[in-house]
Amino acid sequence: MKKNKGRNIFWNIIIVVAVLFCMAAFTLHYKNWTSLDKNVFSVYSGLYRQEVSLTHLQSMEWVKKLPQMERKNGFSWLAKEKGVFKDSITGIKVYVFVDDLKQQKLHLSYNDSLQLFFNMADSLETQGYYEQITIKMDSLKNIQNNDP
């Protein structure tokens, strides 16, 4: 009987560790963690991270749907879509950080060929980032236009 108790403790520890690992992975991926410092927009979601220098940002627009893409790595769960994809038509690498597929997404094009699709679960928060990035981009353009 004592041998069985030892085995039970071992398996109970394994189960607890597995549950804690799953909870940690969920916490890291359940939402986008973002920041807009100086001239860099950063978005993180678990293992997926991307930083976009606003000086290299070519365009930013709202889109209703994601284009047809093939997944290189990442995941989809309910209305979330995250990871690195490849555009089916152009073959360009696309980063996707979408917390709600039903809402509009920001499409950022930067560094000549890279693309990023982004939104937050709260559409007002996504709108706030759009406005902040627009203000920073306008101030960067004004600075560049005033330089001799």
DSSP file (Angstrom, degrees, kcal/mol; ACC not computed):
  #  RESIDUE AA STRUCTURE BP1 BP2  ACC     N-H-->O    O-->H-N    N-H-->O    O-->H-N    TCO  KAPPA ALPHA  PHI   PSI    X-CA   Y-CA   Z-CA
    1    1 A M     >        0   0    0      0, 0.0     4,-1.5     0, 0.0     3,-0.1   0.000 360.0 360.0 360.0 -35.4    0.0    0.0    0.0
    2    2 A K  H  >  +     0   0    0      1,-0.2     4,-1.7     2,-0.2     5,-0.1   0.843 360.0  56.9 -66.4 -32.5    2.8    2.4    0.7
    3    3 A K  H  > S+     0   0    0      1,-0.2     4,-1.8     2,-0.2    -1,-0.2   0.899 104.8  51.9 -64.7 -39.6    4.2    2.1   -2.8
    4    4 A N  H  > S+     0   0    0      1,-0.2     4,-2.5     2,-0.2    -1,-0.2   0.866 105.8  54.6 -64.5 -37.2    0.8    3.2   -4.3
    5    5 A K  H  X S+     0   0    0     -4,-1.5     4,-2.3     1,-0.2    -1,-0.2   0.902 107.2  51.1 -63.9 -39.7    0.8    6.3   -2.1
    6    6 A G  H  X S+     0   0    0     -4,-1.7     4,-2.0     2,-0.2    -1,-0.2   0.897 111.4  47.1 -63.3 -41.1    4.2    7.3   -3.4
    7    7 A R  H  X S+     0   0    0     -4,-1.8     4,-2.6     2,-0.2     5,-0.2   0.897 110.5  52.8 -66.9 -40.7    3.0    6.9   -7.0
    8    8 A N  H  X S+     0   0    0     -4,-2.5     4,-2.4     1,-0.2    -2,-0.2   0.904 108.8  49.3 -62.8 -41.2   -0.2    8.8   -6.2
    9    9 A I  H  X S+     0   0    0     -4,-2.3     4,-2.3     2,-0.2    -1,-0.2   0.924 110.6  51.4 -63.0 -43.8    1.8   11.7   -4.8
   10   10 A F  H  X S+     0   0    0     -4,-2.0     4,-2.2     1,-0.2    -2,-0.2   0.942 113.3  43.3 -57.7 -49.9    4.1   11.7   -7.9
   11   11 A W  H  X S+     0   0    0     -4,-2.6     4,-2.4     1,-0.2    -1,-0.2   0.849 111.3  54.9 -68.7 -33.9    1.1   11.8  -10.3
   12   12 A N  H  X S+     0   0    0     -4,-2.4     4,-2.3    -5,-0.2    -1,-0.2   0.904 109.0  48.3 -63.4 -40.4   -0.7   14.4   -8.2
   13   13 A I  H  X S+     0   0    0     -4,-2.3     4,-2.6     2,-0.2    -2,-0.2   0.919 110.8  50.7 -65.1 -43.2    2.4   16.7   -8.5
   14   14 A I  H  X S+     0   0    0     -4,-2.2     4,-2.4     1,-0.2    -2,-0.2   0.915 111.2  48.7 -60.0 -43.6    2.6   16.1  -12.2
   15   15 A I  H  X S+     0   0    0     -4,-2.4     4,-2.4     2,-0.2    -2,-0.2   0.919 111.7  48.5 -63.8 -44.5   -1.1   17.0  -12.6
   16   16 A V  H  X S+     0   0    0     -4,-2.3     4,-2.5     1,-0.2    -2,-0.2   0.915 112.2  48.8 -63.2 -43.6   -0.7   20.2  -10.5
   17   17 A V  H  X S+     0   0    0     -4,-2.6     4,-2.4     2,-0.2    -1,-0.2   0.909 111.6  50.0 -62.6 -42.5    2.4   21.3  -12.5
   18   18 A A  H  X S+     0   0    0     -4,-2.4     4,-2.3     2,-0.2    -2,-0.2   0.905 111.4  48.1 -63.6 -41.8    0.6   20.7  -15.8
   19   19 A V  H  X S+     0   0    0     -4,-2.4     4,-2.3     2,-0.2    -2,-0.2   0.914 112.1  49.1 -65.6 -42.4   -2.4   22.7  -14.7
   20   20 A L  H  X S+     0   0    0     -4,-2.5     4,-2.2     2,-0.2    -2,-0.2   0.897 110.7  51.0 -63.1 -40.4   -0.1   25.6  -13.5
   21   21 A F  H  X S+     0   0    0     -4,-2.4     4,-2.4     2,-0.2    -2,-0.2   0.924 111.1  47.9 -62.4 -45.0    1.7   25.5  -16.8
   22   22 A C  H  X S+     0   0    0     -4,-2.3     4,-2.4     1,-0.2    -2,-0.2   0.889 111.1  50.7 -63.6 -40.3   -1.5   25.7  -18.8
   23   23 A M  H  X S+     0   0    0     -4,-2.3     4,-2.3     2,-0.2    -1,-0.2   0.897 110.7  49.3 -65.3 -39.6   -2.8   28.5  -16.6
   24   24 A A  H  X S+     0   0    0     -4,-2.2     4,-2.1     2,-0.2    -2,-0.2   0.916 111.3  49.0 -65.2 -43.3    0.5   30.5  -17.2
   25   25 A A  H  X S+     0   0    0     -4,-2.4     4,-1.6     1,-0.2    -2,-0.2   0.907 111.9  49.3 -62.9 -41.9    0.3   29.9  -21.0
   26   26 A F  H  X S+     0   0    0     -4,-2.4     4,-2.1     1,-0.2    -2,-0.2   0.918 109.5  51.7 -62.1 -44.3   -3.3   31.1  -21.0
   27   27 A T  H  < S+     0   0    0     -4,-2.3     4,-0.3     1,-0.2    -1,-0.2   0.888 111.2  47.4 -61.5 -40.2   -2.5   34.2  -19.0
   28   28 A L  H  < S+     0   0    0     -4,-2.1    18,-1.4     1,-0.2    -1,-0.2   0.817 122.7  33.2 -71.1 -30.1    0.3   35.1  -21.4
   29   29 A H  H  < S+     0   0    0     -4,-1.6    -2,-0.2    16,-0.2    -1,-0.2   0.576  90.4  89.7-103.6 -11.3   -1.8   34.6  -24.5
   30   30 A Y  S  < S+     0   0    0     -4,-2.1     2,-0.3    -5,-0.1    -1,-0.1   0.729  99.8  10.6 -68.4 -19.7   -5.4   35.6  -23.5
   31   31 A K  S    S-     0   0    0     -4,-0.3     2,-0.4    -3,-0.2    15,-0.2  -0.963  82.2 -97.2-148.2 166.6   -4.9   39.2  -24.5
   32   32 A N        -     0   0    0     -2,-0.3     2,-0.6    87,-0.1    13,-0.2  -0.723  28.5-151.3 -85.2 133.9   -2.5   41.5  -26.4
   33   33 A W  E     +A   44   0A   0     11,-3.4    11,-2.9    -2,-0.4     2,-0.3  -0.939  27.1 178.9-104.6 121.3   -0.1   43.4  -24.2
   34   34 A T  E     +A   43   0A   0     -2,-0.6     2,-0.3     9,-0.2     9,-0.2  -0.830  18.5 179.5-127.2 158.7    0.8   46.7  -25.9
   35   35 A S  E     -A   42   0A   0      7,-2.1     7,-2.9    -2,-0.3     2,-0.4  -0.980  16.0-157.8-153.0 152.8    2.9   49.8  -25.4
   36   36 A L  E     +A   41   0A   0     -2,-0.3     2,-0.4     5,-0.2     5,-0.2  -0.821  26.4 169.5-132.9  91.1    3.6   52.9  -27.3
   37   37 A D  E >   -A   40   0A   0      3,-1.7     3,-2.8    -2,-0.4     2,-0.2  -0.898  59.7 -45.1-111.0 133.0    6.9   54.4  -26.1
   38   38 A K  T 3  S-     0   0    0     -2,-0.4    98,-0.0     1,-0.3     0, 0.0  -0.279 125.1 -22.2  49.0-110.3    8.6   57.2  -27.9
   39   39 A N  T 3  S+     0   0    0     -2,-0.2    15,-3.3     2,-0.0    16,-0.5  -0.021 117.9  92.7-118.8  29.4    8.4   56.2  -31.5
   40   40 A V  E <   -AB  37  53A   0     -3,-2.8    -3,-1.7    13,-0.2     2,-0.6  -0.986  54.4-158.2-130.3 125.8    7.9   52.4  -31.1
   41   41 A F  E     -AB  36  52A   0     11,-2.8    11,-3.2    -2,-0.4     2,-0.4  -0.904  19.1-170.0 -98.4 123.7    4.7   50.5  -31.0
   42   42 A S  E     -AB  35  51A   0     -7,-2.9    -7,-2.1    -2,-0.6     2,-0.4  -0.930   9.7-175.9-118.2 138.4    5.1   47.1  -29.3
   43   43 A V  E     -AB  34  50A   0      7,-2.5     7,-2.1    -2,-0.4     2,-0.4  -0.999   5.5-178.4-134.4 133.0    2.6   44.3  -29.1
   44   44 A Y  E     +AB  33  49A   0    -11,-2.9   -11,-3.4    -2,-0.4     5,-0.2  -0.964  13.8 169.8-129.9 144.1    3.1   41.1  -27.2
   45   45 A S  E >   - B   0  48A   0      3,-2.7     3,-2.1    -2,-0.4     2,-0.3  -0.677  66.1 -65.4-153.4  96.7    1.0   38.0  -26.7
   46   46 A G  T 3  S-     0   0    0    -18,-1.4    -1,-0.2     1,-0.3   -17,-0.1  -0.446 121.7  -4.7  62.6-121.0    2.8   35.1  -25.1
   47   47 A L  T 3  S+     0   0    0     -2,-0.3     2,-0.5    -3,-0.1    -1,-0.3   0.648 119.1  88.7 -78.1 -16.0    5.6   33.9  -27.3
   48   48 A Y  E <   +B   45   0A   0     -3,-2.1    -3,-2.7     2,-0.0     2,-0.3  -0.739  52.5 165.1 -93.8 126.4    4.7   36.3  -30.1
   49   49 A R  E     +B   44   0A   0     -2,-0.5     2,-0.3    -5,-0.2    -5,-0.2  -0.991   9.6 174.9-139.6 144.9    6.2   39.7  -30.0
   50   50 A Q  E     -B   43   0A   0     -7,-2.1    -7,-2.5    -2,-0.3     2,-0.4  -0.972  11.4-163.0-151.5 138.4    6.6   42.5  -32.6
   51   51 A E  E     -B   42   0A   0     -2,-0.3     2,-0.5    -9,-0.2    -9,-0.2  -0.981   7.5-163.7-121.2 132.8    7.9   46.1  -32.4
   52   52 A V  E     -B   41   0A   0    -11,-3.2   -11,-2.8    -2,-0.4     2,-0.5  -0.960  13.0-143.3-120.0 116.1    7.1   48.6  -35.1
   53   53 A S  E >   -B   40   0A   0     -2,-0.5     3,-1.6   -13,-0.2     4,-0.3  -0.654  10.9-143.3 -75.1 126.3    9.2   51.7  -35.3
   54   54 A L  G >  S+     0   0    0    -15,-3.3     3,-0.7    -2,-0.5    -1,-0.2   0.739  99.2  64.9 -65.8 -20.8    6.9   54.6  -36.3
   55   55 A T  G 3  S+     0   0    0    -16,-0.5    -1,-0.3     1,-0.2   -15,-0.1   0.734 106.6  43.3 -71.9 -20.5    9.6   56.0  -38.5
   56   56 A H  G <  S+     0   0    0     -3,-1.6    55,-1.6    55,-0.0     2,-0.5   0.356  85.9 116.4-102.8   3.6    9.4   52.9  -40.7
   57   57 A L  E <   +C  110   0B   0     -3,-0.7    53,-0.3    -4,-0.3     3,-0.1  -0.627  36.9 178.2 -77.9 121.0    5.6   52.8  -40.7
   58   58 A Q  E     -     0   0B   0     51,-2.7     2,-0.3    -2,-0.5    52,-0.2   0.838  62.0  -2.4 -91.7 -38.0    4.3   53.3  -44.3
   59   59 A S  E     -C  109   0B   0     50,-1.6    50,-2.3     2,-0.0     2,-0.3  -0.996  48.3-166.1-154.5 156.7    0.5   53.0  -43.8
   60   60 A M  E     +C  108   0B   0     -2,-0.3     2,-0.3    48,-0.2    48,-0.2  -0.964  24.1 157.8-145.1 125.2   -2.1   52.3  -41.2
   61   61 A E  E     -C  107   0B   0     46,-1.9    46,-3.2    -2,-0.3     2,-0.4  -0.964  39.5-108.0-146.3 160.9   -5.7   51.5  -42.1
   62   62 A W  E     -C  106   0B   0     -2,-0.3     2,-0.3    44,-0.2    44,-0.2  -0.730  34.0-175.8 -88.7 138.2   -8.8   49.8  -40.7
   63   63 A V  E     -C  105   0B   0     42,-2.5    42,-2.9    -2,-0.4     3,-0.1  -0.981  23.3-154.0-132.5 148.4   -9.9   46.5  -42.2
   64   64 A K  S    S+     0   0    0     -2,-0.3     2,-0.3    40,-0.2    -1,-0.1   0.842  80.5  27.9 -86.6 -37.0  -13.0   44.4  -41.4
   65   65 A K  S    S-     0   0    0     40,-0.1    -1,-0.2    39,-0.0    40,-0.1  -0.905  78.9-115.2-127.0 152.1  -11.5   41.0  -42.4
   66   66 A L        -     0   0    0     -2,-0.3     3,-0.1    35,-0.1    -2,-0.0  -0.609  40.6-112.6 -77.2 145.2   -8.1   39.4  -42.4
   67   67 A P        -     0   0    0      0, 0.0     2,-0.4     0, 0.0    -1,-0.1  -0.234  46.2 -75.6 -70.5 169.6   -6.9   38.4  -45.9
   68   68 A Q        +     0   0    0     19,-0.0    20,-1.8     2,-0.0    21,-0.4  -0.532  69.0 163.4 -67.2 121.3   -6.5   34.8  -46.9
   69   69 A M  E     -D   87   0B   0     -2,-0.4     2,-0.4    18,-0.2    18,-0.2  -0.946  36.4-130.8-139.3 158.4   -3.3   33.6  -45.2
   70   70 A E  E     -D   86   0B   0     16,-2.5    16,-2.5    -2,-0.3     2,-0.4  -0.935  32.3-117.0-111.3 139.9   -1.6   30.4  -44.4
   71   71 A R  E     +D   85   0B   0     -2,-0.4    14,-0.2    14,-0.2     3,-0.1  -0.568  28.2 178.4 -78.7 126.1   -0.3   29.9  -40.8
   72   72 A K  E    S-     0   0B   0     12,-2.1     2,-0.3     1,-0.4    13,-0.2   0.872  78.8 -27.1 -84.5 -51.1    3.4   29.4  -40.3
   73   73 A N  E    S+D   84   0B   0     11,-2.1    11,-2.5     2,-0.0    -1,-0.4  -0.956  97.6  78.5-158.5 153.3    2.9   29.2  -36.6
   74   74 A G  E     -D   83   0B   0     -2,-0.3     2,-0.3     9,-0.3     9,-0.3  -0.953  57.9 -99.7 142.4-163.4    0.4   30.5  -34.2
   75   75 A F  E     -D   82   0B   0      7,-2.9     7,-2.6    -2,-0.3     2,-0.4  -0.991   7.1-146.5-155.8 159.6   -3.1   29.6  -33.0
   76   76 A S  E     +D   81   0B   0     -2,-0.3     2,-0.3     5,-0.2     5,-0.2  -0.995  21.3 170.1-127.2 136.5   -6.8   30.4  -33.4
   77   77 A W  E >   -D   80   0B   0      3,-1.9     3,-2.7    -2,-0.4     2,-0.2  -0.912  62.0 -47.5-151.7 120.9   -9.2   30.0  -30.5
   78   78 A L  T 3  S-     0   0    0     -2,-0.3    22,-0.1     1,-0.3    -1,-0.0  -0.385 127.7 -16.5  51.8-117.1  -12.8   31.2  -30.5
   79   79 A A  T 3  S+     0   0    0     -2,-0.2    22,-2.1    20,-0.2     2,-0.3   0.201 117.5 101.8-100.8  15.9  -12.5   34.8  -31.8
   80   80 A K  E <   +D   77   0B   0     -3,-2.7    -3,-1.9    20,-0.2     2,-0.3  -0.774  43.3 179.8-102.8 146.0   -8.7   35.1  -31.3
   81   81 A E  E     +DE  76  98B   0     17,-2.5    17,-2.7    -2,-0.3     2,-0.3  -0.950  12.9 162.1-144.1 120.0   -6.1   34.8  -34.0
   82   82 A K  E     +DE  75  97B   0     -7,-2.6    -7,-2.9    -2,-0.3     2,-0.3  -0.997  25.0  53.9-143.9 144.6   -2.4   35.1  -33.1
   83   83 A G  E    S-DE  74  96B   0     13,-2.1    13,-2.7    -2,-0.3     2,-0.5  -0.895  80.4 -43.7 139.3-164.6    0.9   34.2  -34.7
   84   84 A V  E     +DE  73  95B   0    -11,-2.5   -12,-2.1    -2,-0.3   -11,-2.1  -0.926  56.1 175.7-109.0 127.3    3.0   34.5  -37.8
   85   85 A F  E     -DE  71  94B   0      9,-3.5     9,-2.9    -2,-0.5     2,-0.4  -0.737  26.3-129.4-125.3 171.2    1.3   33.9  -41.1
   86   86 A K  E     -DE  70  93B   0    -16,-2.5   -16,-2.5    -2,-0.2     7,-0.2  -0.995  28.5-118.2-126.2 125.3    2.2   34.1  -44.8
   87   87 A D  E  >  -D   69   0B   0      5,-2.8     4,-2.0    -2,-0.4   -18,-0.2  -0.442  19.6-143.5 -62.6 126.5    0.0   36.1  -47.2
   88   88 A S  T  4 S+     0   0    0    -20,-1.8    -1,-0.2    -2,-0.2   -19,-0.1   0.800  94.4  38.9 -65.2 -30.3   -1.3   33.6  -49.8
   89   89 A I  T  4 S+     0   0    0    -21,-0.4    -1,-0.2     1,-0.1   -20,-0.1   0.936 129.9  22.7 -87.4 -51.6   -1.1   36.0  -52.7
   90   90 A T  T  4 S-     0   0    0      2,-0.1    -2,-0.2     1,-0.0     3,-0.1   0.683  90.2-131.3 -93.3 -19.2    2.1   38.0  -52.1
   91   91 A G     <  +     0   0    0     -4,-2.0     2,-0.2     1,-0.3    -3,-0.1   0.596  54.6 149.9  77.6  10.7    4.0   35.5  -49.9
   92   92 A I        -     0   0    0      1,-0.1    -5,-2.8    -6,-0.1    -1,-0.3  -0.506  53.9-107.1 -79.6 144.7    4.8   38.3  -47.4
   93   93 A K  E     -E   86   0B   0     -7,-0.2    22,-1.1    -2,-0.2     2,-0.4  -0.534  38.9-166.9 -70.7 133.6    5.3   37.6  -43.7
   94   94 A V  E     -Ef  85 115B   0     -9,-2.9    -9,-3.5    -2,-0.2     2,-0.5  -0.989  12.4-150.8-129.1 130.1    2.3   38.8  -41.7
   95   95 A Y  E     -Ef  84 116B   0     20,-2.7    22,-2.7    -2,-0.4     2,-0.5  -0.864  15.1-163.0 -99.4 132.4    2.1   39.2  -37.9
   96   96 A V  E     +Ef  83 117B   0    -13,-2.7   -13,-2.1    -2,-0.5     2,-0.2  -0.969  22.7 164.6-124.3 124.1   -1.4   38.8  -36.4
   97   97 A F  E     +Ef  82 118B   0     20,-2.9    22,-1.9    -2,-0.5     2,-0.6  -0.651  22.1 156.8-132.1  73.1   -2.4   39.9  -32.9
   98   98 A V  E     +Ef  81 119B   0    -17,-2.7   -17,-2.5    20,-0.2     3,-0.2  -0.900  22.5 178.7-110.9 119.2   -6.2   39.8  -33.1
   99   99 A D  S    S+     0   0    0     20,-0.9     2,-0.3    -2,-0.6   -20,-0.2   0.663  81.6  26.1 -88.8 -19.1   -8.2   39.5  -29.9
  100  100 A D    >   -     0   0    0      4,-0.1     3,-1.2    20,-0.1    -1,-0.3  -0.820  59.0-168.4-148.8 105.1  -11.6   39.7  -31.6
  101  101 A L  T 3  S+     0   0    0    -22,-2.1   -35,-0.1    -2,-0.3    -1,-0.1   0.725  87.6  64.4 -64.4 -22.0  -12.1   38.6  -35.2
  102  102 A K  T 3  S+     0   0    0    -23,-0.1    -1,-0.2     2,-0.1     2,-0.1   0.727  95.5  69.8 -76.3 -21.1  -15.6   40.2  -35.3
  103  103 A Q  S <  S-     0   0    0     -3,-1.2    -3,-0.1     1,-0.1    18,-0.0  -0.444  97.3 -84.0 -93.5 167.4  -14.3   43.7  -34.8
  104  104 A Q        -     0   0    0     -2,-0.1     2,-0.3   -42,-0.0   -40,-0.2  -0.311  44.8-147.3 -64.2 153.4  -12.3   46.0  -37.1
  105  105 A K  E     -C   63   0B   0    -42,-2.9   -42,-2.5    14,-0.1     2,-0.5  -0.927  11.8-121.3-124.3 149.1   -8.6   45.5  -37.1
  106  106 A L  E     -CG  62 118B   0     12,-3.2    12,-2.1    -2,-0.3     2,-0.6  -0.779  23.4-156.2 -86.1 131.5   -5.7   47.9  -37.6
  107  107 A H  E     -CG  61 117B   0    -46,-3.2   -46,-1.9    -2,-0.5     2,-0.5  -0.946  10.9-170.6-111.1 114.8   -3.5   46.9  -40.5
  108  108 A L  E     -CG  60 116B   0      8,-3.1     8,-2.3    -2,-0.6     2,-0.5  -0.907   6.7-165.6-107.9 130.8    0.0   48.3  -40.3
  109  109 A S  E     +CG  59 115B   0    -50,-2.3   -51,-2.7    -2,-0.5   -50,-1.6  -0.965  24.9 153.3-112.5 131.2    2.5   48.1  -43.2
  110  110 A Y  E  >  +CG  57 114B   0      4,-2.4     4,-1.9    -2,-0.5     3,-0.4  -0.962  43.8  32.5-153.6 165.1    6.1   48.8  -42.3
  111  111 A N  T  4 S-     0   0    0    -55,-1.6     2,-2.1    -2,-0.3    -1,-0.1   0.865 117.3 -73.4  50.1  43.9    9.8   48.2  -43.3
  112  112 A D  T  4 S+     0   0    0    -56,-0.4    -1,-0.3     1,-0.2   -55,-0.0  -0.147 126.7  18.7  70.4 -41.6    8.8   48.0  -47.0
  113  113 A S  T  4 S+     0   0    0     -2,-2.1    -1,-0.2    -3,-0.4     2,-0.2   0.508  91.5 106.4-138.9  -4.8    7.1   44.6  -46.8
  114  114 A L  E  <  - G   0 110B   0     -4,-1.9    -4,-2.4    -3,-0.1     2,-0.3  -0.528  45.0-165.8 -83.3 148.8    6.1   43.6  -43.3
  115  115 A Q  E     -fG  94 109B   0    -22,-1.1   -20,-2.7    -6,-0.2     2,-0.4  -0.966   8.0-169.6-133.3 149.1    2.5   43.7  -42.2
  116  116 A L  E     -fG  95 108B   0     -8,-2.3    -8,-3.1    -2,-0.3     2,-0.4  -0.993   6.6-161.1-140.2 130.9    0.8   43.5  -38.8
  117  117 A F  E     +fG  96 107B   0    -22,-2.7   -20,-2.9    -2,-0.4     2,-0.3  -0.941  25.0 170.7-109.5 135.0   -2.9   43.1  -38.0
  118  118 A F  E     +fG  97 106B   0    -12,-2.1   -12,-3.2    -2,-0.4     2,-0.3  -1.000  13.8 149.4-148.6 139.6   -3.9   44.1  -34.5
  119  119 A N  E     -f   98   0B   0    -22,-1.9   -20,-0.9    -2,-0.3     2,-0.2  -0.956  29.5-131.3-159.0 164.4   -6.9   44.7  -32.3
  120  120 A M        -     0   0    0     -2,-0.3     6,-0.1     2,-0.3   -20,-0.1  -0.677  32.4-109.5-108.1 165.3   -7.8   44.5  -28.7
  121  121 A A  S    S+     0   0    0     -2,-0.2     2,-0.7     1,-0.1    -1,-0.1   0.843 111.2  63.5 -62.8 -32.2  -10.9   42.9  -27.2
  122  122 A D  S >> S-     0   0    0      1,-0.1     4,-1.6     2,-0.0     3,-0.7  -0.856  75.3-156.1 -95.6 114.9  -12.2   46.4  -26.4
  123  123 A S  H 3> S+     0   0    0     -2,-0.7     4,-2.4     1,-0.3    -1,-0.1   0.806  92.9  58.9 -63.0 -29.9  -12.7   48.3  -29.6
  124  124 A L  H 3> S+     0   0    0      2,-0.2     4,-2.1     1,-0.2    -1,-0.3   0.850 103.8  51.7 -67.5 -33.3  -12.3   51.6  -27.8
  125  125 A E  H <> S+     0   0    0     -3,-0.7     4,-1.9     2,-0.2    -2,-0.2   0.896 109.9  48.6 -68.7 -40.1   -8.8   50.6  -26.7
  126  126 A T  H  X S+     0   0    0     -4,-1.6     4,-2.2     2,-0.2    -2,-0.2   0.924 110.8  50.9 -63.3 -44.3   -8.0   49.8  -30.3
  127  127 A Q  H  X S+     0   0    0     -4,-2.4     4,-2.4     1,-0.2    -2,-0.2   0.887 107.2  55.0 -59.5 -39.9   -9.4   53.2  -31.4
  128  128 A G  H  X S+     0   0    0     -4,-2.1     4,-2.5     1,-0.2    -1,-0.2   0.901 107.7  48.1 -61.6 -42.2   -7.2   54.8  -28.7
  129  129 A Y  H  X S+     0   0    0     -4,-1.9     4,-2.7     2,-0.2     5,-0.3   0.894 109.3  54.0 -65.7 -39.0   -4.1   53.2  -30.1
  130  130 A Y  H  X S+     0   0    0     -4,-2.2     4,-2.3     1,-0.2    -2,-0.2   0.940 111.6  44.8 -58.0 -47.4   -5.1   54.3  -33.7
  131  131 A E  H  X S+     0   0    0     -4,-2.4     4,-2.4     2,-0.2    -2,-0.2   0.908 113.5  49.3 -65.8 -42.5   -5.4   57.9  -32.5
  132  132 A Q  H  X S+     0   0    0     -4,-2.5     4,-2.3     2,-0.2    -2,-0.2   0.917 112.9  46.7 -63.3 -43.5   -2.1   57.8  -30.5
  133  133 A I  H  X S+     0   0    0     -4,-2.7     4,-2.7     2,-0.2    -1,-0.2   0.907 111.6  52.0 -65.4 -40.9   -0.2   56.4  -33.4
  134  134 A T  H  X S+     0   0    0     -4,-2.3     4,-2.5    -5,-0.3    -2,-0.2   0.920 110.2  48.4 -61.2 -44.4   -1.7   58.9  -35.8
  135  135 A I  H  X S+     0   0    0     -4,-2.4     4,-2.2     2,-0.2    -2,-0.2   0.926 113.4  46.7 -61.8 -45.3   -0.7   61.8  -33.5
  136  136 A K  H  X S+     0   0    0     -4,-2.3     4,-2.1     2,-0.2    -2,-0.2   0.892 112.2  50.3 -65.6 -39.2    2.8   60.5  -33.2
  137  137 A M  H  X S+     0   0    0     -4,-2.7     4,-2.3     2,-0.2    -2,-0.2   0.912 110.2  50.4 -65.3 -41.6    3.1   60.0  -36.9
  138  138 A D  H  X S+     0   0    0     -4,-2.5     4,-2.2     1,-0.2    -2,-0.2   0.904 110.8  48.7 -62.2 -41.2    1.9   63.5  -37.6
  139  139 A S  H  X S+     0   0    0     -4,-2.2     4,-2.1     2,-0.2    -1,-0.2   0.877 110.3  51.7 -68.2 -35.3    4.4   65.0  -35.2
  140  140 A L  H  X S+     0   0    0     -4,-2.1     4,-2.4     2,-0.2    -2,-0.2   0.904 109.9  49.4 -64.5 -40.8    7.2   62.9  -36.8
  141  141 A K  H  X S+     0   0    0     -4,-2.3     4,-2.5     2,-0.2    -2,-0.2   0.896 110.4  50.7 -64.9 -40.1    6.2   64.2  -40.3
  142  142 A N  H  X S+     0   0    0     -4,-2.2     4,-1.6     2,-0.2    -1,-0.2   0.900 110.7  48.9 -63.9 -40.8    6.2   67.8  -39.0
  143  143 A I  H  X S+     0   0    0     -4,-2.1     4,-1.0     2,-0.2    -2,-0.2   0.921 112.9  47.4 -64.3 -44.3    9.6   67.3  -37.5
  144  144 A Q  H  < S+     0   0    0     -4,-2.4     3,-0.3     1,-0.2    -2,-0.2   0.877 111.8  50.5 -65.9 -37.8   10.9   65.8  -40.8
  145  145 A N  H  < S+     0   0    0     -4,-2.5    -1,-0.2     1,-0.2    -2,-0.2   0.798 110.4  50.0 -70.5 -27.7    9.4   68.7  -42.8
  146  146 A N  H  < S+     0   0    0     -4,-1.6    -1,-0.2    -5,-0.2    -2,-0.2   0.633  88.3  98.5 -85.8 -14.8   10.9   71.3  -40.6
  147  147 A D     <        0   0    0     -4,-1.0    -3,-0.0    -3,-0.3    -4,-0.0  -0.542 360.0 360.0 -73.7 136.2   14.4   69.9  -40.8
  148  148 A P              0   0    0      0, 0.0    -1,-0.1     0, 0.0    -4,-0.1   0.500 360.0 360.0 -76.1 360.0   16.7   71.6  -43.3
